[in-house]
Amino acid sequence: MKRPVIFVLLLLAGVSLFGCASGPKFTELQPKMVAESPEVGRIFFYRTSVLGAALQPDVLLNDQKVGNAVSQSFFFVDRPPGGYIVATSTEVERKLSFTLEKAQTRFVRFSVSVGFFAGHVYGELVESSVASEEIKDCKYIGGKKD
């Protein structure tokens, strides 16, 4: 009886690892915290948790796919100043609204909460002092280019 339980637990642990990112760490890549052009801002998207690693929903920025919320990973986009809505959808759609200014850097952290059938992946704005510490071990996965 113990062997099947151990096998299932090991199998689940192994499958969850496949959902993790495999690029260079933030500290290795050291992307610039500000955009190349002073006329735009930079938005970092990251997810530190391994919880719900199989859940990798699309990340939509103003209804345009910019990447996926992958465990232990990050990506970034440069955008002009204005209002933005970040949306992720698993069992339910979650949205986050914010304003981006010229030359501003924003950080959106994705977390997982328990849902009825599947987990919910949602974004929240994080202060740069907190985000720069949390993101350092995340791996770069790039984003979907325009």
C-alpha positions as a Python dict, from the first residue, in 0.01 Angstrom:
ca = {
    (1, 'M'): (0, 0, 0),
    (2, 'K'): (286, 241, 73),
    (3, 'R'): (456, 193, -264),
    (4, 'P'): (168, 328, -477),
    (5, 'V'): (135, 634, -253),
    (6, 'I'): (509, 707, -269),
    (7, 'F'): (508, 654, -646),
    (8, 'V'): (219, 898, -695),
    (9, 'L'): (387, 1160, -475),
    (10, 'L'): (716, 1128, -664),
    (11, 'L'): (532, 1147, -994),
    (12, 'L'): (350, 1465, -890),
    (13, 'A'): (675, 1621, -769),
    (14, 'G'): (846, 1538, -1099),
    (15, 'V'): (562, 1676, -1310),
    (16, 'S'): (559, 2002, -1115),
    (17, 'L'): (927, 2056, -1194),
    (18, 'F'): (854, 2052, -1568),
    (19, 'G'): (652, 2370, -1520),
    (20, 'C'): (951, 2569, -1397),
    (21, 'A'): (1155, 2809, -1607),
    (22, 'S'): (1500, 2722, -1742),
    (23, 'G'): (1660, 3048, -1863),
    (24, 'P'): (1935, 3258, -1700),
    (25, 'K'): (1861, 3399, -1354),
    (26, 'F'): (1777, 3766, -1310),
    (27, 'T'): (2108, 3816, -1128),
    (28, 'E'): (2297, 3660, -1422),
    (29, 'L'): (2113, 3854, -1691),
    (30, 'Q'): (2095, 4183, -1498),
    (31, 'P'): (1843, 4351, -1728),
    (32, 'K'): (1831, 4726, -1703),
    (33, 'M'): (1567, 4835, -1458),
    (34, 'V'): (1463, 5120, -1686),
    (35, 'A'): (1366, 5113, -2052),
    (36, 'E'): (1612, 5213, -2323),
    (37, 'S'): (1400, 5513, -2420),
    (38, 'P'): (1304, 5776, -2161),
    (39, 'E'): (971, 5810, -2342),
    (40, 'V'): (845, 5467, -2229),
    (41, 'G'): (821, 5270, -1907),
    (42, 'R'): (919, 4912, -1826),
    (43, 'I'): (693, 4649, -1671),
    (44, 'F'): (847, 4338, -1514),
    (45, 'F'): (624, 4033, -1471),
    (46, 'Y'): (743, 3759, -1237),
    (47, 'R'): (630, 3454, -1042),
    (48, 'T'): (843, 3319, -758),
    (49, 'S'): (628, 3033, -630),
    (50, 'V'): (644, 2670, -741),
    (51, 'L'): (289, 2620, -612),
    (52, 'G'): (66, 2536, -907),
    (53, 'A'): (364, 2508, -1144),
    (54, 'A'): (149, 2336, -1406),
    (55, 'L'): (-71, 2648, -1423),
    (56, 'Q'): (91, 2881, -1677),
    (57, 'P'): (-184, 3112, -1798),
    (58, 'D'): (-141, 3372, -2069),
    (59, 'V'): (-56, 3719, -1941),
    (60, 'L'): (-261, 3979, -2125),
    (61, 'L'): (-169, 4346, -2115),
    (62, 'N'): (-461, 4555, -2243),
    (63, 'D'): (-599, 4240, -2414),
    (64, 'Q'): (-269, 4162, -2590),
    (65, 'K'): (-70, 3852, -2494),
    (66, 'V'): (275, 3950, -2367),
    (67, 'G'): (384, 3619, -2209),
    (68, 'N'): (293, 3345, -1964),
    (69, 'A'): (294, 3333, -1584),
    (70, 'V'): (551, 3055, -1541),
    (71, 'S'): (679, 2944, -1199),
    (72, 'Q'): (1014, 3088, -1090),
    (73, 'S'): (1044, 3310, -1398),
    (74, 'F'): (1027, 3668, -1522),
    (75, 'F'): (993, 3870, -1840),
    (76, 'F'): (947, 4238, -1915),
    (77, 'V'): (794, 4471, -2173),
    (78, 'D'): (845, 4839, -2254),
    (79, 'R'): (530, 5044, -2309),
    (80, 'P'): (432, 5410, -2353),
    (81, 'P'): (280, 5597, -2059),
    (82, 'G'): (-85, 5527, -1993),
    (83, 'G'): (-336, 5305, -1822),
    (84, 'Y'): (-286, 4928, -1829),
    (85, 'I'): (-487, 4623, -1734),
    (86, 'V'): (-308, 4292, -1668),
    (87, 'A'): (-531, 3988, -1696),
    (88, 'T'): (-476, 3617, -1633),
    (89, 'S'): (-736, 3346, -1674),
    (90, 'T'): (-751, 2995, -1534),
    (91, 'E'): (-1078, 2892, -1374),
    (92, 'V'): (-1166, 3261, -1342),
    (93, 'E'): (-1024, 3577, -1495),
    (94, 'R'): (-825, 3805, -1264),
    (95, 'K'): (-741, 4165, -1354),
    (96, 'L'): (-504, 4429, -1221),
    (97, 'S'): (-517, 4796, -1328),
    (98, 'F'): (-240, 5055, -1296),
    (99, 'T'): (-87, 5360, -1463),
    (100, 'L'): (261, 5363, -1615),
    (101, 'E'): (454, 5692, -1638),
    (102, 'K'): (748, 5789, -1862),
    (103, 'A'): (1072, 5620, -1752),
    (104, 'Q'): (887, 5440, -1470),
    (105, 'T'): (952, 5077, -1378),
    (106, 'R'): (663, 4867, -1246),
    (107, 'F'): (666, 4514, -1108),
    (108, 'V'): (375, 4270, -1131),
    (109, 'R'): (411, 3957, -917),
    (110, 'F'): (193, 3656, -995),
    (111, 'S'): (67, 3440, -710),
    (112, 'V'): (-156, 3133, -695),
    (113, 'S'): (-466, 3090, -483),
    (114, 'V'): (-677, 2780, -443),
    (115, 'G'): (-982, 2750, -667),
    (116, 'F'): (-1270, 2508, -692),
    (117, 'F'): (-1137, 2307, -990),
    (118, 'A'): (-797, 2468, -1047),
    (119, 'G'): (-579, 2733, -890),
    (120, 'H'): (-620, 3100, -970),
    (121, 'V'): (-318, 3293, -1090),
    (122, 'Y'): (-344, 3664, -1014),
    (123, 'G'): (-118, 3966, -1043),
    (124, 'E'): (-42, 4233, -789),
    (125, 'L'): (176, 4545, -802),
    (126, 'V'): (487, 4522, -587),
    (127, 'E'): (719, 4801, -475),
    (128, 'S'): (1056, 4792, -651),
    (129, 'S'): (1248, 4746, -324),
    (130, 'V'): (1053, 4426, -251),
    (131, 'A'): (1043, 4305, -611),
    (132, 'S'): (1417, 4343, -671),
    (133, 'E'): (1480, 4103, -382),
    (134, 'E'): (1209, 3854, -485),
    (135, 'I'): (1294, 3845, -856),
    (136, 'K'): (1669, 3783, -822),
    (137, 'D'): (1644, 3401, -843),
    (138, 'C'): (1375, 3398, -1113),
    (139, 'K'): (1478, 3286, -1461),
    (140, 'Y'): (1430, 3488, -1777),
    (141, 'I'): (1176, 3340, -2020),
    (142, 'G'): (1137, 3639, -2250),
    (143, 'G'): (796, 3758, -2351),
    (144, 'K'): (584, 3750, -2660),
    (145, 'K'): (706, 4027, -2885),
    (146, 'D'): (468, 4274, -3052),
}
